[in-house]
Amino acid sequence: MRSIGEMARDSGLGVSALRFYDRAGVLVPAWVDPVSGYRWYAPEQLDEARLLARLRRAGMPLADIRLILAGWSGADTDLVRGLLQAHLRRLERGLADARTEFSALRSLLDQRENPMTATPRTAAARLSVPAPDLAAALDAVRYAVSSDPGLPMLGGVLFDVEGDTLRLVATDRYRLAVAGIGTDGHGGPRVQVTVPAALADAMRALLDGDGPVGLAVEGDRVTLEAGDRQAAGQCLAHDFPDYRRLVHLPSGRRALVEAAAFRRELESGPVRPGAGRERGDASAEVSVLEVADDGTVSVCEDGDGDGSVVAVDRGFLLEAIAAAGRDRVVLEFGAPTAPVAIRRTDDETTFALLMPVRLDD
């Protein structure tokens, strides 16, 4: 007999998913302990669980999965083949419909951009920034820059100059990092440029002093001057998304955690494997965080306790805590589908957001 934890590990289905499929009557344990309620599975159920995991990854409706599991071991496989073929046709129709909608959206974008009348960038700004502050801001956001070649507009760090504040922003869709610092010398309108990741790294290498450095934006070119050293290059030719629309989160619970202790708990605690497949990373590991009523946060197996739970990419959370660079950080939990915020205790302008991971598949 396999325990529910062993079944989850060997099948690719999470513990909470196995409980859900039990309640739905799709994959019922061979035996349930009448005292503890703990579920146990027979050896032959592992193949059914793996089949169920494959069908769910293919997006098959639960009603069809129930019929396939019922007919899988029978001599007549016509029903199973028919259901698989019907689902494949649904997926193909859905893909055709999606292509039609995306074609219409591209046409709308082409009309908006209208390259025949596009004008070159004319933004200009000159400002002075403390080198340690700019170095810390780059360190706080660099890890969140996208490496997806299909999304070149996210392949750099946004430099957003407004008034006497410079905000640095990076996102790869699954996480977003923002850092704000004070500046001197810019009194003009708001200026935004996206600095390619390689140029941002070159800038960071110059920020080893304590004094101010100069930052200049002229059209599509950005320059950092640190004494007699300089890093300069072209900005990305793509507009960065309006990050301000992404950072307004519903109010929720705030938990103050000791960074080092919480990192150790994450690194040694239970994980859910393979939950990063929606971003093409089947090896990603997910941690389930449980938030108790008293505000404490723990890393749990499946979140079946009394508190509310949220699942996040463990590697992303570890990077965000390290980038915060503080002994203590604040974790902010809103709605179950809202991003988790990682904030500094002494600086509300620098924070990170992590998209939650679904637990029900």
C-alpha positions in Angstrom: 0.0 0.0 0.0 1.1 3.5 -0.7 0.6 6.5 1.6 -1.0 9.6 0.0 2.4 11.3 0.2 4.1 8.5 -1.7 1.3 8.4 -4.2 1.7 12.1 -4.8 5.5 11.8 -5.2 5.3 8.9 -7.7 2.3 10.0 -9.7 2.9 13.7 -10.3 -0.4 14.6 -8.6 -0.3 16.7 -5.5 -1.7 15.6 -2.1 -4.5 18.2 -2.3 -5.3 17.0 -5.8 -5.5 13.4 -4.7 -7.9 14.5 -1.9 -10.0 16.4 -4.5 -10.2 13.4 -6.8 -11.2 11.2 -3.9 -14.0 13.5 -3.0 -15.0 13.7 -6.6 -15.1 9.8 -6.8 -12.5 9.7 -9.6 -9.6 8.1 -7.8 -10.8 6.6 -4.5 -8.2 5.2 -2.0 -8.2 1.5 -1.5 -8.5 2.1 2.3 -9.0 5.0 4.6 -8.0 4.8 8.3 -11.2 5.1 10.2 -9.4 6.8 13.1 -7.0 9.2 11.4 -8.8 9.5 8.1 -5.4 8.9 6.3 -5.7 7.6 2.8 -3.8 4.5 1.5 -3.6 3.4 -2.1 -3.2 -0.1 -3.7 -0.1 -0.7 -5.9 -2.2 -1.0 -9.0 -3.7 2.5 -8.4 -0.4 4.1 -9.3 -1.0 3.5 -13.0 -4.4 5.1 -12.7 -3.0 8.1 -10.9 -0.3 8.6 -13.6 -3.0 8.3 -16.3 -5.1 10.8 -14.5 -2.2 13.2 -14.2 -1.6 13.0 -18.0 -5.2 13.6 -18.8 -5.4 16.6 -16.5 -2.2 18.1 -18.1 -3.9 17.7 -21.5 -6.9 19.7 -20.1 -9.5 16.9 -20.3 -12.7 17.6 -18.4 -13.3 15.7 -15.2 -16.4 14.0 -16.5 -14.5 12.5 -19.4 -11.6 11.4 -17.2 -14.0 9.5 -15.0 -15.2 7.5 -18.0 -11.7 6.9 -19.3 -10.6 5.5 -16.0 -13.7 3.3 -15.8 -13.0 1.9 -19.3 -9.2 1.8 -19.3 -8.8 -1.8 -18.1 -11.7 -3.2 -20.1 -11.4 -5.3 -23.2 -13.4 -2.8 -25.4 -11.3 0.4 -25.7 -13.6 2.0 -28.3 -15.0 4.4 -25.6 -11.6 5.4 -24.5 -10.3 6.1 -28.0 -13.5 8.0 -28.8 -13.2 10.3 -25.7 -9.5 11.0 -26.5 -10.3 11.8 -30.1 -13.2 14.0 -29.1 -11.0 16.0 -26.7 -8.3 16.4 -29.3 -10.9 17.9 -31.7 -12.0 20.3 -29.0 -8.4 21.4 -28.4 -7.9 21.9 -32.2 -11.1 23.9 -32.5 -10.0 26.0 -29.5 -6.6 26.6 -31.0 -8.2 27.7 -34.3 -10.5 30.1 -32.4 -7.5 31.5 -30.5 -5.5 32.0 -33.7 -8.5 34.0 -35.1 -8.7 36.2 -32.0 -4.9 36.8 -32.0 -5.0 37.7 -35.6 -7.6 40.3 -34.9 -5.6 41.6 -31.9 -2.4 41.9 -34.1 -4.4 44.0 -36.6 -5.5 46.3 -33.9 -2.0 46.6 -32.6 -0.7 47.4 -36.1 -3.3 50.1 -36.4 -2.3 51.6 -33.1 1.4 51.5 -33.7 1.2 52.7 -37.4 4.9 52.5 -38.2 4.5 54.9 -41.1 3.9 57.7 -38.7 6.0 56.5 -35.8 8.3 59.1 -34.3 11.7 58.5 -32.7 12.0 58.7 -28.9 12.8 62.3 -27.7 13.0 61.6 -24.0 15.8 63.4 -22.2 16.9 63.4 -18.5 20.0 64.1 -16.5 20.2 63.2 -12.8 22.6 62.4 -10.0 22.1 59.2 -8.0 24.1 57.9 -4.9 26.1 54.9 -6.2 25.2 52.7 -3.2 21.5 53.4 -3.6 21.6 52.6 -7.4 23.6 49.4 -6.8 21.1 48.2 -4.1 18.2 49.0 -6.4 19.7 47.0 -9.3 20.4 44.1 -6.9 16.8 44.2 -5.8 15.3 43.8 -9.3 17.8 42.2 -11.5 16.8 38.6 -10.8 13.3 39.3 -12.1 14.4 40.2 -15.7 12.9 37.9 -18.3 15.1 35.7 -20.4 12.3 34.7 -22.8 13.3 35.6 -26.4 9.7 35.8 -27.3 9.1 38.7 -25.0 12.0 41.1 -25.7 10.2 44.1 -24.1 10.8 42.3 -20.7 14.5 41.6 -21.3 15.8 44.6 -19.3 15.3 46.9 -16.4 12.8 49.8 -16.6 14.3 53.1 -15.5 11.3 55.3 -14.5 12.3 58.9 -13.6 9.6 61.0 -12.1 10.2 64.1 -10.1 13.0 63.4 -7.6 12.4 59.6 -7.7 14.0 56.9 -9.8 12.1 53.6 -9.9 13.7 50.4 -11.3 11.3 47.7 -12.4 11.8 44.2 -13.8 9.3 41.4 -14.5 9.2 38.0 -16.3 5.4 37.7 -15.9 5.6 35.3 -12.9 7.3 37.8 -10.6 7.8 41.6 -10.5 10.4 43.6 -8.6 10.3 47.3 -7.9 12.9 49.5 -6.2 12.7 53.2 -5.6 15.5 55.7 -4.8 15.9 59.4 -4.5 17.7 61.5 -7.1 18.9 65.1 -7.8 18.9 67.2 -10.9 15.9 66.2 -12.9 13.1 68.7 -13.0 11.5 67.8 -16.3 8.6 65.5 -17.2 8.4 61.8 -16.6 11.0 59.7 -18.6 10.9 56.0 -19.0 13.5 53.8 -20.7 14.2 50.1 -20.6 17.9 49.3 -20.1 18.9 45.9 -21.6 20.0 43.3 -19.0 23.6 43.3 -20.3 23.9 47.1 -20.0 22.3 47.0 -16.6 25.0 44.5 -15.5 27.7 46.8 -16.9 26.3 49.7 -15.0 26.2 47.6 -11.8 29.9 46.8 -12.2 30.8 50.5 -12.0 28.8 51.1 -8.7 31.6 50.3 -6.3 32.0 53.7 -4.8 30.2 55.8 -2.2 29.7 59.0 -4.1 27.1 60.1 -6.6 27.1 58.9 -10.2 25.5 60.6 -13.2 22.7 59.1 -15.3 21.7 60.6 -18.6 19.0 59.6 -21.0 19.0 61.1 -24.5 16.5 59.7 -26.9 17.1 56.0 -27.1 20.5 56.1 -25.5 21.3 55.9 -21.8 24.7 56.6 -20.1 26.0 56.0 -16.6 29.1 58.0 -15.6 31.0 57.0 -12.4 34.1 59.2 -12.1 36.2 58.6 -15.3 34.3 55.4 -16.1 31.3 55.1 -18.3 28.7 52.5 -19.3 26.5 53.5 -22.3 24.3 51.9 -24.9 20.9 51.8 -26.6 17.7 51.3 -24.8 15.3 48.6 -25.8 13.0 49.7 -28.6 9.9 48.2 -26.9 7.6 49.9 -24.4 7.6 48.3 -20.9 4.2 47.4 -19.5 2.5 49.8 -17.2 3.7 48.2 -14.0 1.6 50.6 -11.9 -1.5 48.7 -12.8 0.0 45.5 -11.4 1.0 46.7 -8.0 -2.4 47.6 -6.5 -3.2 44.5 -4.5 -6.3 43.6 -2.3 -5.6 44.1 1.4 -4.8 41.0 3.3 -2.7 39.5 6.0 0.9 40.7 6.7 3.4 38.5 8.4 6.8 39.5 9.7 9.4 36.7 9.3 13.0 36.3 10.1 14.6 36.0 6.7 17.4 33.5 7.5 15.1 31.2 9.5 12.4 31.3 6.9 14.9 30.5 4.1 16.0 27.5 6.0 12.4 26.3 6.5 11.8 26.8 2.7 14.9 24.9 1.7 14.2 21.9 4.0 10.4 21.9 3.9 8.1 19.9 1.7 7.7 20.8 -2.0 5.2 20.1 -4.8 7.2 18.9 -7.9 6.5 19.8 -11.5 4.1 22.7 -10.9 6.0 25.1 -13.1 5.0 23.5 -16.3 2.8 26.5 -17.3 5.9 28.5 -17.8 7.8 25.6 -19.5 9.8 24.5 -16.4 8.6 21.1 -15.3 11.4 20.9 -12.8 10.2 23.8 -10.8 9.4 23.2 -7.1 6.5 24.7 -5.3 6.2 25.5 -1.6 2.8 25.7 0.1 2.6 28.4 2.7 0.0 28.4 5.4 -0.9 31.6 7.1 -2.3 31.1 10.6 -4.7 33.5 12.3 -1.9 34.9 14.5 0.1 35.9 11.5 2.7 33.2 11.5 3.7 31.5 8.3 4.8 27.9 7.9 5.8 25.7 5.0 3.3 22.8 5.0 2.7 19.6 3.0 -0.7 20.4 1.5 -2.4 23.1 3.5 -5.1 21.1 5.2 -4.8 23.0 8.5 -6.9 25.7 9.9 -5.2 28.6 8.2 -5.4 30.0 4.6 -2.8 28.7 2.1 -1.0 29.9 -1.0 1.5 28.1 -3.2 4.5 29.8 -4.8 7.5 28.9 -6.8 10.1 28.1 -4.0 13.1 29.2 -6.1 11.4 32.6 -6.9 10.5 33.1 -3.2 14.1 32.4 -2.1 15.5 34.8 -4.7 13.0 37.5 -3.6 13.9 37.2 0.1 17.6 37.3 -0.7 17.1 40.4 -3.0 15.3 42.2 -0.2 18.6 42.2 1.7 17.1 42.5 5.2 17.2 40.4 8.4 13.4 40.5 8.5 10.9 40.8 5.7 7.1 41.3 5.5 5.1 38.7 3.5 1.7 40.1 2.4 -1.1 37.7 1.4 -4.2 39.0 -0.2 -6.8 36.9 -2.1 -6.0 33.3 -3.0 -5.4 34.2 -6.6 -3.5 37.5 -5.9 0.3 37.8 -5.9 2.2 37.4 -2.7 4.2 40.6 -1.8 7.7 40.5 -0.2 8.4 43.9 1.4 11.2 45.4 3.4 10.4 46.5 6.9 12.0 49.9 6.4 11.3 50.7 2.7 7.8 50.5 1.2 9.1 51.6 -2.2 11.1 48.4 -2.7 9.2 45.2 -3.0 8.6 42.0 -5.1 5.4 40.3 -6.2 5.1 36.6 -6.9 2.2 35.0 -8.8 0.7 32.1 -6.9 0.6 28.6 -8.3 -2.6 26.7 -8.6 -3.0 23.7 -6.3 -6.0 21.9 -7.8 -4.3 20.2 -10.8 
